[in-house]
Amino acid sequence: MFQGEYTNNMDDKGRINIPAPFRDVLQKSYAEPIVIIARDPQNPCLRVYPQQEWKRLLAKVGARPSNDRIVQAFKRTVISSAQEYSPDKQGRVLIPQNLRDYAGVGKSTVFAGSLDTFEIWDANAWDTQLASSLALLQNQDLDF
């Protein structure tokens, strides 16, 4: 399970280190470091899937009618953007320019755990999103 929040810097080539705790989860829970990085269709960030979780998602999408407009939009937005990566010896992955542009990711980034996936945010965008999420949750009776 991916949990926690980690700040990291992207280098000039677009490489970024996956935080060690997330790499540990990939190795211990999924037995492989391969990840799929794709657009998040609901937030200005990137979603990172362990290969096993990605296959599970593809099976769910494949089970839906292919002429469903939501399915088509999801395929065009998320699946078309997906790139498979195996981190190098330093735990780095290269984020392509089109994905960096989509998420507005600059030098300072935040990795946010989200149970079976994790997100990559631009640090400023994360601060804004976190403030919005905290405001939403502030007066809620959370029963989980």
C-alpha positions as CSV (number, residue, x, y, z in Angstrom):
1,M,0.0,0.0,0.0
2,F,1.3,3.4,-1.0
3,Q,1.0,6.0,1.7
4,G,2.8,9.1,2.7
5,E,3.9,12.3,1.0
6,Y,7.4,12.9,-0.3
7,T,9.0,15.9,-1.9
8,N,11.6,15.4,-4.6
9,N,13.3,17.4,-7.3
10,M,13.2,16.6,-11.0
11,D,16.4,17.1,-12.9
12,D,16.8,19.1,-16.1
13,K,16.3,16.0,-18.2
14,G,13.0,15.1,-16.6
15,R,14.2,12.3,-14.4
16,I,12.9,12.0,-10.9
17,N,13.6,9.5,-8.1
18,I,10.7,7.4,-6.9
19,P,10.8,7.7,-3.1
20,A,12.4,4.7,-1.4
21,P,9.3,3.7,0.6
22,F,7.3,3.5,-2.7
23,R,10.1,1.5,-4.3
24,D,10.0,-0.9,-1.3
25,V,6.2,-1.4,-1.8
26,L,6.8,-2.1,-5.4
27,Q,9.4,-4.8,-4.5
28,K,7.6,-6.3,-1.5
29,S,4.0,-6.2,-2.5
30,Y,4.3,-6.5,-6.3
31,A,7.7,-8.3,-6.7
32,E,8.7,-6.0,-9.5
33,P,9.7,-2.3,-9.9
34,I,7.9,-1.8,-13.2
35,V,5.4,1.1,-13.1
36,I,2.9,2.7,-15.6
37,I,2.7,6.4,-15.5
38,A,-0.3,8.1,-17.0
39,R,-2.5,11.2,-16.9
40,D,-4.9,11.4,-14.0
41,P,-8.2,12.3,-15.7
42,Q,-9.7,14.1,-12.8
43,N,-6.7,16.0,-11.4
44,P,-3.8,17.9,-12.8
45,C,-1.3,15.3,-11.8
46,L,0.2,12.0,-13.0
47,R,-1.0,8.6,-11.6
48,V,1.5,5.8,-11.2
49,Y,0.3,2.2,-11.3
50,P,2.2,-0.9,-10.4
51,Q,2.1,-3.2,-13.4
52,Q,-0.4,-5.5,-11.7
53,E,-2.8,-2.7,-10.8
54,W,-2.5,-1.4,-14.4
55,K,-3.5,-4.8,-15.8
56,R,-6.5,-4.8,-13.3
57,L,-7.6,-1.4,-14.6
58,L,-7.3,-2.5,-18.2
59,A,-9.4,-5.5,-17.5
60,K,-12.1,-3.3,-16.0
61,V,-12.0,-0.9,-18.9
62,G,-12.0,-3.8,-21.4
63,A,-15.2,-5.3,-19.8
64,R,-17.1,-2.1,-20.5
65,P,-18.8,-1.5,-23.9
66,S,-16.3,0.0,-26.3
67,N,-18.8,2.4,-27.7
68,D,-19.5,3.9,-24.2
69,R,-18.5,7.6,-24.4
70,I,-16.9,7.6,-21.0
71,V,-14.8,4.5,-21.9
72,Q,-13.7,6.2,-25.1
73,A,-12.8,9.4,-23.2
74,F,-10.9,7.4,-20.6
75,K,-9.0,5.5,-23.3
76,R,-8.1,8.8,-25.1
77,T,-7.1,10.5,-21.9
78,V,-5.4,7.9,-19.7
79,I,-4.5,4.8,-21.7
80,S,-3.1,6.8,-24.6
81,S,-0.8,8.6,-22.3
82,A,0.5,5.5,-20.4
83,Q,4.2,4.8,-20.4
84,E,5.9,1.8,-18.8
85,Y,9.0,2.4,-16.8
86,S,11.5,0.4,-14.9
87,P,13.4,2.7,-12.5
88,D,17.2,2.8,-13.0
89,K,19.7,1.9,-10.3
90,Q,19.2,5.2,-8.6
91,G,15.4,4.7,-8.6
92,R,14.8,7.3,-11.3
93,V,12.3,7.3,-14.1
94,L,12.2,9.7,-17.0
95,I,8.9,11.6,-17.3
96,P,8.2,12.6,-20.9
97,Q,7.6,16.2,-21.7
98,N,4.0,15.7,-22.7
99,L,3.2,14.2,-19.3
100,R,5.2,16.9,-17.5
101,D,3.2,19.5,-19.4
102,Y,-0.1,18.0,-18.6
103,A,0.5,17.9,-14.9
104,G,2.4,21.2,-14.9
105,V,5.2,19.4,-13.1
106,G,8.3,21.6,-12.6
107,K,11.5,21.0,-10.6
108,S,9.8,20.6,-7.2
109,T,7.4,17.6,-7.1
110,V,5.4,15.8,-4.5
111,F,4.7,12.0,-4.5
112,A,1.4,11.3,-2.7
113,G,0.4,7.8,-1.7
114,S,-3.1,6.7,-2.7
115,L,-3.3,3.1,-1.5
116,D,-2.8,0.9,-4.7
117,T,-1.4,3.8,-6.8
118,F,0.5,7.0,-6.2
119,E,0.4,10.5,-7.7
120,I,3.1,12.9,-8.9
121,W,2.2,16.5,-8.4
122,D,3.9,19.8,-9.0
123,A,4.7,21.0,-5.5
124,N,2.7,24.3,-5.8
125,A,-0.3,22.5,-7.4
126,W,-0.2,19.9,-4.5
127,D,-0.3,22.7,-1.9
128,T,-3.4,24.1,-3.6
129,Q,-5.0,20.7,-4.0
130,L,-4.2,19.8,-0.3
131,A,-5.8,23.0,0.9
132,S,-8.9,22.3,-1.1
133,S,-9.1,18.7,0.1
134,L,-8.7,19.8,3.7
135,A,-11.4,22.4,3.4
136,L,-13.8,19.8,1.9
137,L,-13.1,17.4,4.8
138,Q,-13.1,19.9,7.6
139,N,-16.8,19.6,8.5
140,Q,-17.4,16.0,7.4
141,D,-18.3,13.1,9.6
142,L,-15.8,10.6,8.3
143,D,-17.0,7.1,9.0
144,F,-14.1,5.0,7.7
